[in-house]
Amino acid sequence: MMQLHVSRLNLSSVDQELSAIEHIPAMQRRRLSRLAKLALNSAIQALDTCNVDYIVWVSQYGDEAKTLNILEDVLRGQTPSPTQFSTSVHNAISGLYSILCQDATPATSLAGSWNDGLIEAYAWLKTQPEARQVLLVYYDDALPEIYIEHQPFAAFAMGAVISLAPANLILESEHHIAQDPAYQQALAFNAFWNNNNATEFEVWTKC
């Protein structure tokens, strides 16, 4: 069992204005993928009024469409674009945030779920005595239709600042959530966290 404090969630979706990234120069902003724009928007919104000691970026699929484009280039006998490759790796969005926002905060990128990110944030806070707050950003987009795991959903990102006290969430980490893929877990947590009448759902308990 883990006790955490989760700040207000900052959800970014494709149907809303991404005002938090407007300070990024337009030329650089246009080069960002849709998913990168969403992730950076949620991150910047969550950090609007605070500083953090660590950043956890987590996504199940990442920018998988870029990887597919690279594979298709290879099949056509074309040399893949170095830029396309460098922004297709799983930690690319973390790197882009660090460069564009000039933020050297230590960070990690996980291939996983929202709960995986909570556990990583909790582990960092418990093992770093001087650490106070961790930024957690979950982001995902649907896999291209060619993949057998393809399930259509709109790309989104969700960010929050995690600390240890005062605790407002209990996570029963020894239990597993049956939902799959991971994007459903993130959306379920968002619905649970913003429902004032809900106190328990799956492995989460408000306290």
For each residue, the residues with C-beta under 8 A, 3 or more apart:
1: 170 171 172 173 174
2: 118 119 122 170 171 173
3: 164 167 169 170 171 207
4: 118 121 122 162 163 164 167 168 169 170 171
5: 162 163 164 165 166 167 168 169
6: 9 118 160 161 162 168 169 193
7: 46 50 160 161 162 163
8: 160
9: 6 158 159 160 190 193 194
10: 42 45 46 158 159 160
11: 42 156 157 158 190
12: 16 18 38 39 41 42 45 156 157 158 159
13: 16 38 154 155 156
14: 34 38 154 155 156
15: 154
16: 12 13
17:
18: 12 21 22 37 38 41
19: 22 41
20: 40 41 42 44 45 48
21: 18 24 29 32 37 40 41 44
22: 18 19 29
23:
24: 21 28 29 32 40 100 101
25: 28 29
26: 29 30
27: 30 31
28: 24 25 31 32 100
29: 21 22 24 25 26 32 37
30: 26 27
31: 27 28
32: 21 24 28 29 36 37 40 96
33: 36 37 63 65 66 87
34: 14 37 38 141 155
35: 38 39 62 63 93 139 140 141 155 157
36: 32 33 39 40 63 87 92 93 96
37: 18 21 29 32 33 34 40 41
38: 12 13 14 18 34 35 41 42 139 155 156 157
39: 12 35 36 42 43 57 59 93 97 137 139 157 159
40: 20 21 24 32 36 37 43 44 93 96 97 100 101
41: 12 18 19 20 21 37 38 44 45 157
42: 10 11 12 20 38 39 45 46 137 139 157 158 159
43: 39 40 46 47 55 97 135 137 157 159
44: 20 21 40 41 47 48 101
45: 10 12 20 41 42 48 159
46: 7 10 42 43 135 137 159 160 161
47: 43 44 50 51 52 135 161
48: 20 44 45
49:
50: 7 47 133 161
51: 47 133
52: 47 55 105 133 134 135 161
53: 105 106 124 128 130 131 132 133 134
54: 105 106 107 108 121 124 128 131 134 135
55: 43 52 94 97 105 106 107 108 134 135 136 137
56: 107 108 110 117 120 121 124 134 135 136 137
57: 39 91 93 94 97 107 108 109 110 137 139
58: 109 110 111 112 113 114 116 117 120 136 137 138 139
59: 39 62 90 93 109 110 111 112 138 139 140
60: 111 112 113 140 181 182 183
61: 64 140 141 142 143 181
62: 35 59 88 90 92 93 111 140
63: 33 35 36 66 67 87 88 92 93 141
64: 61 67 68 141 143 144 147
65: 33 68 69 141 144
66: 33 63 69 70 84 87 88
67: 63 64 70 71 88
68: 64 65 71 72 144 146
69: 65 66 72 73 84
70: 66 67 73 74 80 81 84 85 88
71: 67 68 74 75
72: 68 69 75 76
73: 69 70 76 78 79 80 81
74: 70 71 77 78 80
75: 71 72
76: 72 73
77: 74
78: 73 74
79: 73
80: 70 73 74 84 85
81: 70 73 84 85
82: 85 86
83: 86 87
84: 66 69 70 80 81 87 88
85: 70 80 81 82 88 89
86: 82 83 89 92
87: 33 36 63 66 83 84 92 96
88: 62 63 66 67 70 84 85 92
89: 85 86 92
90: 59 62 109 111
91: 57 94 95 109
92: 36 62 63 86 87 88 89 95 96
93: 35 36 39 40 57 59 62 63 96 97 109 139
94: 55 57 91 97 98 107 108 109
95: 91 92 98 99
96: 32 36 40 87 92 93 99 100
97: 39 40 43 55 57 93 94 100 101 103 107
98: 94 95 101 102 103 104 105 107
99: 95 96 102
100: 24 28 40 96 97
101: 24 40 44 97 98
102: 98 99
103: 97 98
104: 98
105: 52 53 54 55 98 135
106: 53 54 55
107: 54 55 56 57 94 97 98
108: 54 55 56 57 94 120
109: 57 58 59 90 91 93 94
110: 56 57 58 59 116 117 120
111: 58 59 60 62 90
112: 58 59 60 115 116 117 182
113: 58 60 116 117 138 177 182 185 186
114: 58 117 118 136 138 158 182 185 186 189
115: 112 118 119 171 173 177 185 203
116: 58 110 112 113 119 120 182
117: 56 58 110 112 113 114 120 121 136 137 138
118: 2 4 6 114 115 121 122 136 162 171
119: 2 115 116 122 123 171 173
120: 56 58 108 110 116 117 123 124 136
121: 4 54 56 117 118 124 125 134 136 162
122: 2 4 118 119 125 126 162 164 171
123: 119 120 126 127
124: 53 54 56 120 121 127 128 131 134
125: 121 122 128 131 132 134 162 163 164
126: 122 123 164
127: 123 124
128: 53 54 124 125 131
129:
130: 53
131: 53 54 124 125 128 134
132: 53 125 163
133: 50 51 52 53 161 162 163
134: 52 53 54 55 56 121 124 125 131 161 162 163
135: 43 46 47 52 54 55 56 105 159 160 161 162
136: 55 56 58 114 117 118 120 121 159 160 161 162
137: 39 42 43 46 55 56 57 58 117 157 158 159
138: 58 59 113 114 117 157 158 159 186
139: 35 38 39 42 57 58 59 93 155 156 157 158
140: 35 59 60 61 62 155 156 157 182 183 186
141: 34 35 61 63 64 65 155
142: 61 150 151 152 153 154 155
143: 61 64 147 149 150 151
144: 64 65 68 147 150
145: 150
146: 68 150
147: 64 143 144 150
148:
149: 143 181
150: 142 143 144 145 146 147
151: 142 143 181
152: 142
153: 142 183
154: 13 14 15 142
155: 13 14 34 35 38 139 140 141 142
156: 11 12 13 14 38 139 140 183 186 187
157: 11 12 35 38 39 41 42 43 137 138 139 140
158: 9 10 11 12 42 114 137 138 139 186 189 190
159: 9 10 12 39 42 43 45 46 135 136 137 138
160: 6 7 8 9 10 46 135 136
161: 6 7 46 47 50 52 133 134 135 136
162: 4 5 6 7 118 121 122 125 133 134 135 136
163: 4 5 7 125 132 133 134
164: 3 4 5 122 125 126 167
165: 5
166: 5
167: 3 4 5 164 170 207
168: 4 5 6 206 207
169: 3 4 5 6 204 205 206 207
170: 1 2 3 4 167 204 205 206 207
171: 1 2 3 4 115 118 119 122 203 204
172: 1 175 203 204 205
173: 1 2 115 119 203
174: 1
175: 172 202 203
176: 203
177: 113 115 185 202 203
178:
179: 184 185 188
180: 184
181: 60 61 149 151 184
182: 60 112 113 114 116 140 185 186
183: 60 140 153 156 186 187
184: 179 180 181 187 188
185: 113 114 115 177 179 182 188 189
186: 113 114 138 140 156 158 182 183 189 190
187: 156 183 184 190 191
188: 179 184 185 191 192 201 202
189: 114 158 185 186 192 193 204
190: 9 11 158 186 187 193 194
191: 187 188 194 195
192: 188 189 195 198 201 204
193: 6 9 189 190
194: 9 190 191
195: 191 192 198
196:
197:
198: 192 195 201 206
199: 205 206
200: 204 205 206
201: 188 192 198 204
202: 175 177 188
203: 115 171 172 173 175 176 177
204: 169 170 171 172 189 192 200 201
205: 169 170 172 199 200
206: 168 169 170 198 199 200
207: 3 167 168 169 170
